[in-house]
Amino acid sequence: MPGPLDPGVNIIGATDPRRIRNFCIIAHIDHGKSTLADRMLQITGVVDPRQMRAQYLDRMDIERERGITIKSQAVRMPWVIRNGDKQGETAVLNMIDTPGHVDFTYEVSRSLAACEGAVLLVDAAQGIEAQTLANLYLAMENDLRIIPVLNKIDLPAAQPEKYAEELAKLIGCEPSDVLKVSGKTGEGVEHLLDEIVREFVAPVGDADAPARAMIFDSVYDVYRGVVTYVRVIDGRIEARDKIKMMSTGAVHELLEIGVVSPEMEKAGALGVGEVGYMITGVKDVRQSRVGDTVTGHNRPAKEALGGYKDPRPMVYSGLYPIDGSDYPALRDALDKLKLNDAALVYEPETSTALGFGFRCGFLGLLHLEIISERLEREFNLDLISTAPNVIYQVITEDMKESTVTNPSEFPEGKIAEIREPTVRATVLVPNEFVGAVMELCQGRRGTMLGMEYLSSERVELRYTLPLGEIIYDFFDQLKSKTKGYASLDYEPSGEQAADLVKVDILLHGEPVDAFSAIVHKDKAYNYGVSMAGKLQKLIPRQQYEVPIQAAIGSRIIARETIRAIRKDVLAKCYGGDISRKRKLLEKQKEGKKRMKMVGRVEVPQEAFIAALSTSDSPDPKAAKK
Ligand SMILES: Nc1nc2c(ncn2[C@@H]2O[C@H](COP(=O)(O)OP(=O)(O)OP(=O)(O)O)[C@@H](O)[C@H]2O)c(=O)[nH]1
C-alpha cells in the first residue's frame, strides 16, 4: 500500500511517481512555446530571474537566432499545489520541449510518448494552424490528455473568444475550458501550472519490474560525449549500473545519471515515471538512438517498448566545397555533425563540374538548410549544394530495380517504371484563398483527398502530393498566393508511379552532371529552357561559340548559344603605360583561376552557385505559418 506523500521539496533524485506530471507543450511554430516555457521556468523559480535569457531551453546558436527549436530538451520544475485536497504539496513537473517543424515529426512523436499530457498552445491572434492539428493528432495517438491554451492574449490583435470557440470545437470541450495566457507577461501561467497538476495523470509503471526507459532525445556534448534523455517506464536505473540498448544489444557503463533543472544535476537513481539524463561515454548519437529502449544489463527486460523507427532520409543533395582543398575539412565537419545527428547520412561523390564532395541525405529541407548553415558557420566552409532531390525507384525493362538518389545514377536504356515518394499534405487557409491553393496543388500534380471547414472562414484542404514537387519552392508559392496566411504540414504516404524523365544540360556537347535533374515529363521542357537561359546569362563569352543544350537522352529539347569573343581587357588602354596593361592582364589571369573547365568551356564558380540557387532555392522557414 502506498503511504502518504512526503511533503519534502527535494526534487532531485528518485521521486514518488504520484508527485510527477510529465507534459509537453505542442504548438504551431512561433505560437510562443519557448516563451511560455521560459516563463514557467521563471515562475517555478528554477531559473534565477537574473540569469533568465530569452529561450533558455534552445541551446544551439542557430536555434536562438532563428527562434525555432530543433532539439527537444527536458527540464524538471517544482510546483507547490495551490488548491484542492493536495494544497501545499510539491509536485514535480517534467516539461519536455518538442521541436515543431515537420522535418522532426519523429522526434516530436517520441517526446510525446514520454508524457502523460500535452498543453496545446495556440496563438490568440492567429488561431489553429496546420501544425497545431498535426501535433494534436500525434498527441491523441499517444493517448495524452490535452489542456487547450490560447497564448499571446496581451496582443491588441488577439481574439481569444473567437479562437476559444474554434479550439473547443476541435478538441470537443467547452470554450470556457480553454485557458488564456500570455507567455510574455506571465498572465495566466500560474493557473496553467495548477491545471497541469490537476488535469494530467501521474505516471504509472511497475517499480519492481526489470528497468525499461525510453530514449526521447540524444545530444552530443563536446566535453561529456553523448547525453541521452530518457523517461523511465518500469523499474529503476541507478548510477553506475550497466545498461543495455535493446535495439542493438550494445552494453554501456552508466557514468552519470541525473535530472535537468535547468542545468544537469546528478542523481543516485531514476525511478518509475521519471525523466532525466544519462551519460555513458559513447561518442556517437547513433549508439543511443531516439526511440530505443534502455534496460539493465544484469536484469534485462524481455520486451522493448514499441514505436522505435530508424530515421530515414527523405531528401538528398550534393555538398561540394567551393575551394577543392577544403574537401578533407568538409569530411571532418560532417563526421562531427554526425555525432549529434542520427538522421544525417552522407557518402563521398565526385562530379565532373564540381569536383569532390558528398552526397548527403536529410530528413527534409529544413534539416538540409540547418546542416549546410552549420557547416558554413561553425566550420567556416564555403559550399555549393546541388538541387535537392528525393529517392526514386527505377525499374528498367529487363526488370532491374535501382534506387536513385542522384540524377547521375539514373539508369541508361529503356525504363519500365519509375516510382516516386508522396506525402499527405494538410493546408489550412482562410476561405478566400481556397481556389489559389487548389490551383497550386493541382499544378504540382496533387490529388485532392478532402476539404473541411474548421470554422466559417477557415478551411482545411488535404492532398496527396509528390514529395519531389514540394521540396523546391512550394512553401514560397503557397505563402505568396495566400498572402502568407496558409500553413502546411505533411507526412510521408508511400510511393506512386510517375512519368518522370532525366533532363541533362550539355555545354558544348558535354553533359554537366551538377545541372541534371529528374523531373516530370510535362515540366522537362520548362526546366531545360530555364536552365539553358540562366546559364547563357551566367557564363561569359568564350573564344569560340558554345552551345548550351537541354536533352532527354539523345533528344535535344532546348538550346541557347554563347557567342564567341575574346574579351580584350586592353581595349580601353591606349598609349604606352605597360605597367597598367600588365596589371589588367594579371587581373584577368586571377579571374581565370576561379574558372572551372567543363570540357572545353570555362565556367566561373559563381555561375554554378547562381544557377543552382536563386529562384529554385527553397525557404523552409516559409513553411512555418
Ligand atoms: N505579445 C506576445 N508575444 C509573444 C508571446 N509569446 C511569444 N511571443 C512572441 O512570439 C514569437 C515566437 O515565440 P517563440 O516562443 O519563439 O515561439 P515557439 O513556438 O517557441 O517557436 P519555435 O521554437 O520556433 O517552435 C516571439 O517573437 C515571441 O516574443 C506572448 O504571450 N505575447
The ligand as an SDF file (V2000), in Angstrom:
LIG
                    3D

 32 34  0  0  0  0  0  0  0  0999 V2000
    2.9450   39.6270  -27.4200 N   0  0  0  0  0  0  0  0  0  0  0  0
    3.3300   38.3840  -27.1740 C   0  0  0  0  0  0  0  0  0  0  0  0
    4.2860   37.8260  -27.9110 N   0  0  0  0  0  0  0  0  0  0  0  0
    4.6610   36.5590  -27.6280 C   0  0  0  0  0  0  0  0  0  0  0  0
    4.0690   35.8180  -26.5880 C   0  0  0  0  0  0  0  0  0  0  0  0
    4.6430   34.5970  -26.5630 N   0  0  0  0  0  0  0  0  0  0  0  0
    5.5640   34.5800  -27.5490 C   0  0  0  0  0  0  0  0  0  0  0  0
    5.5830   35.7600  -28.2040 N   0  0  0  0  0  0  0  0  0  0  0  0
    6.4450   36.1120  -29.3450 C   0  0  0  0  0  0  0  0  0  0  0  0
    6.1480   35.2510  -30.4190 O   0  0  0  0  0  0  0  0  0  0  0  0
    7.3340   34.8900  -31.1170 C   0  0  0  0  0  0  0  0  0  0  0  0
    7.5150   33.3800  -31.1540 C   0  0  0  0  0  0  0  0  0  0  0  0
    7.6980   32.9060  -29.8510 O   0  0  0  0  0  0  0  0  0  0  0  0
    8.5500   31.6130  -29.5290 P   0  0  0  0  0  0  0  0  0  0  0  0
    8.4340   31.3770  -28.0760 O   0  0  0  0  0  0  0  0  0  0  0  0
    9.9010   31.7030  -30.1040 O   0  0  0  0  0  0  0  0  0  0  0  0
    7.7180   30.5560  -30.3700 O   0  0  0  0  0  0  0  0  0  0  0  0
    7.8940   28.9940  -30.4570 P   0  0  0  0  0  0  0  0  0  0  0  0
    6.5480   28.4190  -30.6210 O   0  0  0  0  0  0  0  0  0  0  0  0
    8.7390   28.5120  -29.3480 O   0  0  0  0  0  0  0  0  0  0  0  0
    8.6620   28.8570  -31.7880 O   0  0  0  0  0  0  0  0  0  0  0  0
    9.5640   27.5930  -32.1730 P   0  0  0  0  0  0  0  0  0  0  0  0
   10.6170   27.4690  -31.1070 O   0  0  0  0  0  0  0  0  0  0  0  0
   10.1380   28.0520  -33.4670 O   0  0  0  0  0  0  0  0  0  0  0  0
    8.6630   26.4420  -32.2690 O   0  0  0  0  0  0  0  0  0  0  0  0
    8.4680   35.6130  -30.3960 C   0  0  0  0  0  0  0  0  0  0  0  0
    8.7630   36.7770  -31.1190 O   0  0  0  0  0  0  0  0  0  0  0  0
    7.9010   35.9050  -29.0440 C   0  0  0  0  0  0  0  0  0  0  0  0
    8.4740   37.0680  -28.4750 O   0  0  0  0  0  0  0  0  0  0  0  0
    3.0250   36.4560  -25.8110 C   0  0  0  0  0  0  0  0  0  0  0  0
    2.4340   35.8940  -24.9010 O   0  0  0  0  0  0  0  0  0  0  0  0
    2.7100   37.7230  -26.1660 N   0  0  0  0  0  0  0  0  0  0  0  0
  1  2  1  0
  2  3  2  0
  2 32  1  0
  3  4  1  0
  4  5  2  0
  4  8  1  0
  5  6  1  0
  5 30  1  0
  6  7  2  0
  7  8  1  0
  8  9  1  0
  9 10  1  0
  9 28  1  0
 10 11  1  0
 11 12  1  0
 11 26  1  0
 12 13  1  0
 13 14  1  0
 14 15  2  0
 14 16  1  0
 14 17  1  0
 17 18  1  0
 18 19  2  0
 18 20  1  0
 18 21  1  0
 21 22  1  0
 22 23  2  0
 22 24  1  0
 22 25  1  0
 26 27  1  0
 26 28  1  0
 28 29  1  0
 30 31  2  0
 30 32  1  0
M  END
$$$$
